[in-house]
Amino acid sequence: MIQHLNNPVFKIISQTAGESYLQAYAIGGFVRDIFLKRPSKDIDIVVLGNGIDFAEAVAKKLKVKLAVFKNFGTAQLKYNDLEIEFVGARKESYRLDSRKPIVENGTLEDDQKRRDFTINALAIALHPDSYGELLDPFGGMADMEQKLIRTPLNPVETFSDDPLRMMRAIRFAAQLNFKIDDIAVAAIKNNIDRISIVSQERITDELNKIILSPKPSIGFNYLFDTGLLRKIFPQMVDLYGVEIINGKGHKDNFYHTLQVLDNICETTDDLWLRWAAILHDIAKPATKRFESGHGWTFHGHEDKGARMVPKIFAQLKLPLNEKMKQVQKLVMLHLRPIVLSQSIVTDSAVRRLLFEAGDDIEGLMLLCKADITTKNEYKVKKYRQNFDLVQQKLKDVEERDNMRNWQPPVTGTDIMQLFGIKEGREVGIIKNQIREAILEGEIPNSRNEAIEYTILKGAEIGLKVVASV
């Protein structure tokens, strides 16, 4: 803590507090992260007085610009790599229909009481007379030692006042690998209907932070066990459970999905690859069938799952752009490398996979490796060896045939110019024939060979060359 307080910005804040006869405190996440040894660049300063006036005095000393938000009673400045926000101490009260508080001036104790969790209510005094003193009225330090998420006040009231705090509790548990206090868990279960007053954007923001945590299954297990997941993402809950007919059961696809998610998190921080892991089997409940002699099948779940992705993204207010298309593509293709790894891998099959996956081929292979969740070590070893063979084949074919993000060596314009025809059915037929010939390895992926092939196929449907291209 002393090391952090040696930063010149704290000396300036302390000097300003002394000159202004005001108490000022660093509070919240920055203080928490000092003791958790986590990097933090955001500092909240609470002032027992006018936070904006105090911030203006500090900014003047630091010779930096100050952004003032009068509606919120806050001001913010940037100093080197730090973002520092100033606010007057406040107390809050809530209406049932809104998570927006009614704010009044308050004491430091009032301000600490309104904090969501004890570990976020820690404060460090910055006035010269008490510089560096730690104020921990709710046992936040002990909770950090016990790895416990607990609310300063009654959790039923805390979560009812601002239901987003339920998501935040689960997010911190996932990020820090902490346990949520049993009383707080019970309070979340009793307040899940209150999540309806929170905007979807805020819910999804917390959900993404859970997904980006080191082990997201911690958060998803809490979301599921409390009933929150059913409220915010029911399609995922539908994966839960095992059905048995004639003594044959299928795996629990909810827990399988969590394992795949945790697996892929060991190899990538990419949010959208993690979403692909979450959604790769999302259509299994809709495609589940029991077939005599075969057992449980999920035919076409990759295709139906890909068609579900845009609706789920829209529902969760996730971006409906190239990120959504990337996830959709990975869901659609997630079985293809697995099929390749279980048979003799032909160049044709590899070319088609490269053609369809494009720049997402590496992400697809990460997803497929993460999808190996069997407890049988022999099978795991065998699958991974087979995947290594597929990856080598992908590399060899890509280097030779240049199929990634493939563009046809002969375009529709070339075909029209070559035969002196207008855009129409014949152009489409020949373009498809060229693509199939290259994918099947009948001709190389080069312009000269493709033009010769075009002339040959044109002649088959009665077209004559009238110009060169």
LOVO-132771 format. One record per residue (C-alpha): residue number from 1; x, y, z; chain. Coordinates in Angstrom, 2 decimals, m for minus. Example, Ala and Ser with C-alpha at 12.3 -4.5 7.8 and 13.67 -1.06 7.14 Angstrom:
2
1_12.30_m4.50_7.80_A
2_13.67_m1.06_7.14_A
This chain:
469
1_0.00_0.00_0.00_A
2_2.86_2.35_0.86_A
3_4.37_1.68_m2.55_A
4_1.13_2.73_m4.27_A
5_0.73_5.81_m2.10_A
6_4.19_7.00_m3.13_A
7_2.70_7.94_m6.49_A
8_2.97_11.77_m6.81_A
9_m0.75_12.07_m7.57_A
10_m1.63_10.95_m4.02_A
11_0.77_13.48_m2.56_A
12_m0.99_16.24_m4.53_A
13_m4.43_15.01_m3.40_A
14_m3.19_14.90_0.19_A
15_m1.76_18.40_m0.07_A
16_m5.06_19.68_m1.51_A
17_m7.01_17.97_1.29_A
18_m4.84_19.67_3.90_A
19_m5.13_23.10_2.30_A
20_m8.92_22.73_1.86_A
21_m9.50_21.37_5.40_A
22_m11.36_18.46_3.76_A
23_m11.11_14.72_4.30_A
24_m10.42_12.74_1.11_A
25_m10.17_8.98_0.62_A
26_m9.18_6.52_m2.07_A
27_m12.00_3.98_m2.07_A
28_m13.33_0.93_m3.85_A
29_m11.73_m1.26_m6.50_A
30_m8.34_0.45_m6.55_A
31_m7.88_m0.16_m2.83_A
32_m9.14_m3.74_m3.12_A
33_m6.73_m4.49_m5.97_A
34_m3.73_m3.21_m3.98_A
35_m4.23_m6.12_m1.57_A
36_m5.14_m8.61_m4.29_A
37_m2.01_m7.58_m6.21_A
38_m4.05_m6.89_m9.33_A
39_m3.16_m4.05_m11.72_A
40_m5.61_m1.14_m11.53_A
41_m5.56_2.20_m13.32_A
42_m8.93_3.56_m12.15_A
43_m8.96_5.44_m8.85_A
44_m12.08_6.67_m7.06_A
45_m11.61_9.56_m4.63_A
46_m14.38_10.37_m2.14_A
47_m14.35_13.84_m0.60_A
48_m16.29_14.93_2.49_A
49_m17.37_18.08_0.70_A
50_m17.73_19.27_m2.88_A
51_m16.02_16.69_m5.07_A
52_m15.97_18.86_m8.20_A
53_m14.38_21.85_m6.47_A
54_m11.76_19.58_m4.92_A
55_m11.04_17.96_m8.31_A
56_m10.57_21.40_m9.90_A
57_m7.92_22.27_m7.30_A
58_m6.10_18.97_m7.87_A
59_m6.24_19.34_m11.67_A
60_m4.78_22.84_m11.39_A
61_m1.83_21.53_m9.35_A
62_m1.26_18.64_m11.75_A
63_m1.69_20.96_m14.77_A
64_m4.11_18.58_m16.49_A
65_m7.58_18.96_m17.99_A
66_m10.63_18.11_m15.92_A
67_m13.86_16.59_m17.24_A
68_m16.84_17.68_m15.11_A
69_m20.17_15.80_m14.99_A
70_m22.41_18.14_m13.00_A
71_m25.51_15.93_m13.35_A
72_m23.68_13.18_m11.48_A
73_m21.68_15.45_m9.18_A
74_m18.43_13.91_m10.42_A
75_m15.25_15.05_m12.13_A
76_m12.52_13.05_m13.83_A
77_m8.92_13.66_m14.79_A
78_m6.15_11.63_m16.38_A
79_m2.64_11.68_m14.98_A
80_m0.04_9.56_m16.78_A
81_m1.70_6.14_m17.07_A
82_m4.22_6.73_m14.25_A
83_m7.88_7.75_m14.51_A
84_m9.03_9.46_m11.32_A
85_m12.67_10.23_m10.52_A
86_m13.71_12.58_m7.70_A
87_m17.09_12.66_m5.97_A
88_m18.53_13.97_m2.74_A
89_m19.48_11.38_m0.12_A
90_m23.10_10.39_m0.55_A
91_m25.87_8.22_0.73_A
92_m28.46_6.58_m1.47_A
93_m32.06_5.42_m1.38_A
94_m33.97_3.51_m4.04_A
95_m37.44_3.21_m5.55_A
96_m38.84_m0.23_m6.33_A
97_m39.17_0.43_m10.06_A
98_m35.65_1.73_m10.70_A
99_m32.03_0.93_m9.90_A
100_m31.23_4.65_m10.19_A
101_m30.70_5.91_m6.64_A
102_m31.90_9.09_m4.97_A
103_m28.62_10.66_m3.88_A
104_m27.94_12.94_m0.90_A
105_m24.77_14.26_0.69_A
106_m23.47_11.88_3.31_A
107_m20.62_10.81_5.54_A
108_m17.79_8.43_4.69_A
109_m19.72_5.71_6.53_A
110_m22.79_6.45_4.38_A
111_m20.62_6.15_1.28_A
112_m19.10_2.86_2.39_A
113_m22.54_1.45_3.25_A
114_m23.77_2.07_m0.29_A
115_m20.93_m0.02_m1.76_A
116_m21.92_m3.35_m3.26_A
117_m19.46_m5.65_m1.45_A
118_m17.26_m5.47_1.63_A
119_m14.11_m5.85_m0.48_A
120_m15.19_m2.75_m2.43_A
121_m15.89_m0.67_0.70_A
122_m12.26_m0.35_1.78_A
123_m10.95_3.22_1.99_A
124_m7.52_4.77_2.49_A
125_m7.30_8.20_4.15_A
126_m5.38_10.81_2.15_A
127_m5.52_13.85_4.48_A
128_m2.03_14.67_5.83_A
129_m3.12_14.04_9.42_A
130_m4.26_10.45_8.71_A
131_m2.42_9.66_5.46_A
132_m2.37_5.94_4.65_A
133_m4.85_4.88_7.35_A
134_m7.03_1.96_6.18_A
135_m10.76_2.16_6.99_A
136_m12.47_m1.23_6.84_A
137_m15.80_m1.03_8.72_A
138_m17.32_m4.20_7.21_A
139_m14.43_m6.68_7.38_A
140_m13.42_m6.50_3.72_A
141_m9.83_m7.49_4.50_A
142_m10.97_m10.63_6.32_A
143_m13.29_m11.46_3.41_A
144_m10.39_m11.15_0.97_A
145_m8.35_m13.54_3.10_A
146_m11.29_m15.97_3.13_A
147_m11.95_m15.37_m0.59_A
148_m15.53_m14.39_0.14_A
149_m18.00_m12.09_m1.63_A
150_m20.26_m10.49_0.97_A
151_m22.43_m7.35_1.07_A
152_m21.90_m4.61_3.69_A
153_m25.62_m4.50_4.52_A
154_m28.47_m7.01_4.31_A
155_m27.98_m8.67_0.88_A
156_m31.74_m8.88_0.26_A
157_m31.91_m5.10_0.46_A
158_m28.63_m4.61_m1.44_A
159_m29.75_m6.77_m4.38_A
160_m33.30_m5.47_m4.40_A
161_m32.08_m1.87_m4.50_A
162_m29.77_m2.52_m7.46_A
163_m30.33_m5.97_m9.00_A
164_m27.27_m5.59_m11.25_A
165_m25.26_m6.24_m8.08_A
166_m26.36_m9.88_m8.34_A
167_m24.54_m10.14_m11.67_A
168_m21.57_m8.24_m10.23_A
169_m21.32_m10.63_m7.26_A
170_m21.14_m13.56_m9.66_A
171_m18.70_m11.73_m11.93_A
172_m16.31_m11.03_m9.02_A
173_m16.58_m14.66_m7.92_A
174_m15.53_m15.77_m11.42_A
175_m12.79_m13.16_m11.83_A
176_m11.24_m13.67_m8.41_A
177_m12.13_m17.34_m7.85_A
178_m13.99_m16.31_m4.68_A
179_m17.02_m17.91_m3.04_A
180_m20.24_m15.94_m2.63_A
181_m21.50_m15.84_0.95_A
182_m24.35_m18.35_1.47_A
183_m26.70_m15.64_2.75_A
184_m25.94_m13.57_m0.36_A
185_m26.62_m16.57_m2.62_A
186_m30.01_m17.05_m0.94_A
187_m30.72_m13.35_m1.44_A
188_m29.94_m13.62_m5.15_A
189_m32.37_m16.55_m5.45_A
190_m35.06_m14.45_m3.76_A
191_m34.44_m11.44_m6.01_A
192_m34.02_m12.93_m9.50_A
193_m37.27_m11.34_m10.74_A
194_m35.79_m7.92_m9.93_A
195_m33.28_m8.35_m12.78_A
196_m36.10_m7.27_m15.11_A
197_m35.55_m3.60_m14.19_A
198_m31.93_m3.72_m15.40_A
199_m31.20_m2.86_m19.05_A
200_m30.11_m5.74_m21.27_A
201_m26.94_m3.84_m22.16_A
202_m25.80_m3.73_m18.52_A
203_m26.66_m7.41_m17.99_A
204_m24.72_m8.44_m21.10_A
205_m21.76_m6.28_m20.10_A
206_m21.49_m8.25_m16.82_A
207_m22.11_m11.53_m18.65_A
208_m19.20_m10.77_m21.02_A
209_m16.96_m10.03_m18.04_A
210_m17.88_m13.43_m16.58_A
211_m17.08_m15.04_m19.93_A
212_m13.72_m13.25_m20.02_A
213_m12.78_m14.41_m16.50_A
214_m10.06_m17.07_m16.07_A
215_m12.60_m19.84_m15.37_A
216_m16.08_m18.77_m16.55_A
217_m17.75_m21.98_m15.32_A
218_m17.53_m20.57_m11.76_A
219_m19.81_m17.72_m12.81_A
220_m22.14_m19.83_m14.95_A
221_m22.62_m22.35_m12.15_A
222_m23.70_m19.50_m9.86_A
223_m25.97_m18.08_m12.58_A
224_m27.56_m21.50_m13.06_A
225_m27.87_m22.46_m9.38_A
226_m29.46_m19.14_m8.41_A
227_m31.95_m19.18_m11.29_A
228_m30.56_m16.01_m12.86_A
229_m29.43_m17.81_m16.02_A
230_m33.00_m18.89_m16.77_A
231_m34.00_m15.20_m16.61_A
232_m31.22_m13.81_m18.80_A
233_m30.26_m16.66_m21.16_A
234_m32.90_m19.43_m21.14_A
235_m31.54_m21.20_m24.23_A
236_m28.42_m22.13_m22.30_A
237_m30.44_m23.59_m19.42_A
238_m32.29_m25.78_m21.94_A
239_m29.01_m27.68_m22.43_A
240_m29.22_m28.97_m18.84_A
241_m30.20_m32.51_m17.97_A
242_m29.86_m36.13_m19.07_A
243_m32.68_m38.18_m20.56_A
244_m32.54_m41.98_m20.42_A
245_m34.47_m44.36_m22.70_A
246_m33.92_m48.13_m22.73_A
247_m30.97_m47.65_m20.40_A
248_m29.23_m45.26_m22.80_A
249_m28.54_m41.67_m21.77_A
250_m26.75_m38.75_m23.41_A
251_m24.23_m36.47_m21.73_A
252_m25.44_m33.37_m19.91_A
253_m24.85_m30.77_m22.58_A
254_m24.97_m27.87_m20.10_A
255_m21.98_m29.11_m18.13_A
256_m20.28_m30.26_m21.33_A
257_m20.60_m26.70_m22.66_A
258_m19.08_m25.27_m19.47_A
259_m16.15_m27.67_m19.81_A
260_m15.62_m26.66_m23.46_A
261_m15.76_m23.01_m22.40_A
262_m13.17_m23.51_m19.65_A
263_m11.01_m25.51_m22.06_A
264_m10.94_m22.82_m24.73_A
265_m10.17_m20.19_m22.08_A
266_m6.84_m21.95_m21.50_A
267_m5.76_m21.10_m25.06_A
268_m7.45_m17.79_m25.95_A
269_m8.71_m14.53_m24.43_A
270_m10.87_m13.85_m27.49_A
271_m14.43_m13.09_m26.34_A
272_m16.01_m14.31_m29.58_A
273_m14.21_m17.65_m29.58_A
274_m15.51_m18.06_m26.03_A
275_m19.03_m17.23_m27.24_A
276_m18.61_m19.85_m29.98_A
277_m17.79_m22.38_m27.25_A
278_m20.95_m21.39_m25.38_A
279_m23.15_m21.69_m28.48_A
280_m21.56_m24.62_m30.32_A
281_m24.17_m27.11_m29.05_A
282_m27.00_m24.64_m28.36_A
283_m29.38_m26.44_m30.76_A
284_m28.93_m29.90_m29.27_A
285_m32.18_m29.71_m27.24_A
286_m34.11_m28.84_m30.43_A
287_m32.52_m31.63_m32.50_A
288_m32.42_m34.40_m29.87_A
289_m33.90_m37.71_m31.06_A
290_m33.78_m41.29_m29.77_A
291_m33.30_m43.82_m32.57_A
292_m33.59_m47.56_m31.93_A
293_m30.27_m49.25_m32.58_A
294_m28.39_m45.92_m32.51_A
295_m29.34_m44.27_m29.25_A
296_m29.42_m40.49_m28.93_A
297_m28.73_m38.33_m31.98_A
298_m28.50_m34.58_m32.55_A
299_m28.48_m34.52_m36.35_A
300_m28.14_m31.05_m37.82_A
301_m27.54_m29.29_m34.52_A
302_m24.62_m27.38_m36.04_A
303_m26.82_m25.99_m38.85_A
304_m29.77_m25.14_m36.59_A
305_m27.38_m23.72_m33.97_A
306_m25.84_m21.39_m36.55_A
307_m29.33_m20.18_m37.46_A
308_m30.06_m19.51_m33.77_A
309_m26.98_m17.29_m33.32_A
310_m28.40_m14.04_m34.80_A
311_m31.55_m14.29_m32.66_A
312_m29.54_m14.92_m29.48_A
313_m27.17_m12.04_m30.27_A
314_m30.15_m9.72_m30.85_A
315_m31.81_m10.91_m27.63_A
316_m28.65_m10.25_m25.60_A
317_m27.88_m6.96_m27.40_A
318_m24.58_m8.35_m28.65_A
319_m23.22_m6.79_m31.87_A
320_m24.97_m7.93_m35.06_A
321_m21.85_m7.47_m37.17_A
322_m18.84_m9.47_m38.32_A
323_m18.36_m10.76_m34.74_A
324_m21.78_m12.39_m34.85_A
325_m20.99_m13.83_m38.30_A
326_m17.71_m15.21_m36.95_A
327_m19.50_m17.00_m34.10_A
328_m22.17_m18.24_m36.51_A
329_m19.52_m19.65_m38.85_A
330_m17.69_m21.43_m36.02_A
331_m20.94_m22.98_m34.74_A
332_m21.77_m24.15_m38.27_A
333_m18.33_m25.69_m38.87_A
334_m17.46_m27.02_m35.41_A
335_m18.03_m30.68_m36.36_A
336_m16.04_m30.59_m39.59_A
337_m12.49_m30.96_m38.20_A
338_m13.77_m33.67_m35.85_A
339_m15.14_m35.63_m38.82_A
340_m11.86_m35.12_m40.69_A
341_m9.86_m36.39_m37.71_A
342_m11.83_m39.63_m37.65_A
343_m11.19_m40.63_m41.27_A
344_m8.56_m40.53_m44.00_A
345_m8.08_m36.84_m44.70_A
346_m8.33_m36.02_m48.39_A
347_m6.91_m32.87_m49.93_A
348_m10.38_m32.10_m51.27_A
349_m11.96_m32.12_m47.81_A
350_m9.17_m29.93_m46.44_A
351_m9.51_m27.45_m49.31_A
352_m13.25_m27.18_m48.67_A
353_m12.70_m26.56_m44.96_A
354_m10.11_m23.85_m45.69_A
355_m12.45_m22.31_m48.26_A
356_m15.36_m22.15_m45.82_A
357_m13.44_m21.22_m42.64_A
358_m11.12_m18.60_m44.15_A
359_m9.27_m16.60_m41.49_A
360_m11.26_m18.35_m38.74_A
361_m9.55_m21.71_m39.32_A
362_m7.21_m21.34_m36.30_A
363_m10.14_m20.38_m34.04_A
364_m12.12_m23.34_m35.38_A
365_m9.31_m25.74_m34.52_A
366_m9.05_m24.26_m31.00_A
367_m12.80_m24.76_m30.56_A
368_m12.63_m28.36_m31.77_A
369_m9.76_m29.23_m29.44_A
370_m11.68_m27.62_m26.55_A
371_m14.67_m29.81_m27.50_A
372_m12.79_m32.93_m26.36_A
373_m14.22_m33.44_m22.88_A
374_m14.07_m37.21_m22.49_A
375_m12.52_m38.48_m19.24_A
376_m10.92_m41.36_m21.16_A
377_m7.22_m40.42_m21.37_A
378_m6.63_m42.83_m24.28_A
379_m9.38_m41.22_m26.32_A
380_m8.13_m37.72_m25.48_A
381_m4.63_m38.61_m26.63_A
382_m5.93_m40.23_m29.81_A
383_m8.22_m37.31_m30.69_A
384_m5.45_m34.77_m30.13_A
385_m2.99_m36.75_m32.25_A
386_m5.58_m36.91_m35.04_A
387_m6.19_m33.16_m34.74_A
388_m2.45_m32.57_m35.04_A
389_m2.50_m34.54_m38.30_A
390_m5.45_m32.49_m39.57_A
391_m3.68_m29.24_m38.65_A
392_m0.53_m30.31_m40.50_A
393_m2.64_m31.22_m43.52_A
394_m4.35_m27.83_m43.35_A
395_m0.96_m26.13_m43.30_A
396_0.38_m28.20_m46.20_A
397_m2.69_m27.65_m48.41_A
398_m2.85_m23.93_m47.60_A
399_0.82_m23.44_m48.51_A
400_0.36_m25.31_m51.77_A
401_m3.12_m24.25_m52.90_A
402_m3.60_m20.85_m51.18_A
403_m7.27_m21.59_m50.34_A
404_m7.76_m19.33_m47.33_A
405_m10.16_m16.47_m48.16_A
406_m10.22_m17.88_m51.67_A
407_m11.10_m15.61_m54.57_A
408_m11.87_m17.22_m57.96_A
409_m8.95_m16.91_m60.41_A
410_m11.53_m16.32_m63.17_A
411_m14.31_m13.84_m62.39_A
412_m17.80_m13.45_m63.77_A
413_m16.60_m10.42_m65.74_A
414_m13.82_m12.55_m67.26_A
415_m16.36_m15.18_m68.35_A
416_m18.66_m12.58_m69.95_A
417_m15.75_m10.97_m71.80_A
418_m14.29_m14.32_m72.90_A
419_m17.54_m15.54_m74.50_A
420_m19.17_m12.20_m75.31_A
421_m22.24_m12.94_m73.18_A
422_m24.28_m10.96_m70.66_A
423_m24.68_m11.76_m66.99_A
424_m26.95_m14.76_m66.57_A
425_m27.32_m18.45_m65.85_A
426_m24.36_m19.59_m67.95_A
427_m21.96_m17.35_m66.01_A
428_m23.14_m18.81_m62.69_A
429_m22.85_m22.38_m63.95_A
430_m19.25_m21.91_m65.13_A
431_m18.19_m20.08_m61.94_A
432_m19.53_m22.98_m59.84_A
433_m17.75_m25.51_m62.07_A
434_m14.44_m23.66_m61.68_A
435_m14.81_m23.54_m57.89_A
436_m15.68_m27.24_m57.65_A
437_m12.81_m28.21_m59.94_A
438_m10.31_m26.34_m57.79_A
439_m11.76_m27.67_m54.52_A
440_m11.70_m31.23_m55.87_A
441_m8.13_m30.82_m57.12_A
442_m9.03_m31.34_m60.80_A
443_m7.18_m28.13_m61.68_A
444_m4.66_m26.00_m59.73_A
445_m5.75_m22.74_m58.10_A
446_m4.14_m20.61_m60.84_A
447_m5.48_m18.24_m63.47_A
448_m4.01_m19.87_m66.60_A
449_m5.37_m23.34_m65.80_A
450_m8.71_m21.85_m64.74_A
451_m9.06_m19.99_m68.06_A
452_m8.34_m23.17_m70.03_A
453_m10.95_m24.99_m67.93_A
454_m13.43_m22.15_m68.51_A
455_m13.02_m22.43_m72.28_A
456_m13.56_m26.20_m72.06_A
457_m16.73_m25.87_m69.95_A
458_m18.05_m23.07_m72.14_A
459_m17.70_m25.25_m75.22_A
460_m19.76_m27.97_m73.50_A
461_m22.76_m25.61_m73.35_A
462_m22.23_m24.16_m76.81_A
463_m20.22_m21.02_m75.99_A
464_m17.40_m19.82_m78.26_A
465_m14.41_m17.67_m77.32_A
466_m14.69_m14.18_m78.80_A
467_m11.99_m12.30_m76.82_A
468_m8.97_m12.90_m74.65_A
469_m8.84_m12.10_m70.90_A
